[in-house]
Amino acid sequence: MDADILAELAGQLEPLLPNAAERLSPLLPDKRFREMCSEYEAGARCLKRLEQSREKATDRIEEYVQLLADLRQEMLRYIHNQPGY
């Protein structure tokens, strides 16, 4: 996962998951967690492209914002179900 996107994700999770950056790193070897991170990374990249586009696709932007919010919630549930969390 791109370090900038991982930092963005950690920042988004921080209010609900204190020390998110430190808590995410040990999960990176986990296959399911990496899959969720890859999905988040792909969505974040698409959202960034849409936001930078000259033709603002408001509906698509809203869809990606919601998709990323849903992925963060799924990741939080997954993290909270791991031993030691």
C-alpha positions in Angstrom: 0.0 0.0 0.0 1.2 3.5 -0.9 2.6 5.2 2.2 0.6 8.4 1.6 -2.6 6.5 1.3 -1.8 4.4 4.4 -1.2 7.7 6.3 -4.5 9.1 5.0 -6.3 6.0 6.1 -4.7 6.1 9.6 -5.7 9.7 9.9 -9.3 8.9 9.0 -9.4 6.1 11.5 -7.6 7.9 14.3 -10.8 9.4 15.9 -12.2 5.9 16.3 -8.9 4.0 16.6 -6.3 5.8 18.8 -2.7 5.3 17.5 -4.1 4.0 14.2 -0.9 4.2 12.3 0.9 2.0 14.8 -2.0 -0.4 15.1 -2.4 -0.9 11.3 1.2 -1.9 10.6 1.1 -5.3 12.4 -2.0 -6.2 10.3 -0.3 -5.6 6.9 0.9 -9.2 6.6 -2.7 -10.4 7.1 -4.2 -11.3 3.6 -7.7 -10.1 4.3 -6.5 -6.8 5.7 -4.2 -6.3 2.7 -7.2 -6.9 0.4 -9.2 -4.2 2.2 -6.2 -1.9 2.0 -5.9 -2.5 -1.7 -9.6 -1.8 -2.2 -9.2 1.4 -0.1 -6.2 2.5 -2.1 -7.9 1.9 -5.4 -11.0 3.9 -4.2 -8.9 6.7 -2.8 -6.9 7.0 -6.1 -10.2 7.1 -8.1 -11.7 9.7 -5.8 -8.6 11.9 -6.1 -8.7 11.7 -9.9 -12.4 12.6 -9.9 -11.8 15.6 -7.6 -9.0 16.9 -9.8 -10.9 16.4 -13.0 -12.1 19.5 -14.9 -15.5 18.0 -15.2 -16.7 17.5 -11.6 -18.7 14.3 -11.5 -20.5 15.1 -8.2 -22.5 11.9 -8.1 -19.5 9.7 -8.7 -17.5 11.7 -6.1 -20.3 11.1 -3.5 -20.3 7.4 -4.4 -16.6 7.1 -3.8 -16.7 9.1 -0.6 -19.4 6.7 0.7 -17.5 3.6 -0.6 -14.4 4.7 1.3 -16.4 5.4 4.5 -17.9 1.9 4.2 -14.5 0.4 3.7 -13.2 2.2 6.8 -16.1 0.8 8.9 -15.4 -2.7 7.6 -11.7 -2.3 8.4 -12.5 -1.1 11.9 -14.8 -4.1 12.5 -12.0 -6.4 11.3 -9.4 -4.7 13.4 -11.5 -4.9 16.5 -12.1 -8.6 16.0 -8.3 -9.3 15.9 -6.6 -10.7 19.1 -5.0 -8.0 21.1 -7.1 -5.2 19.7 
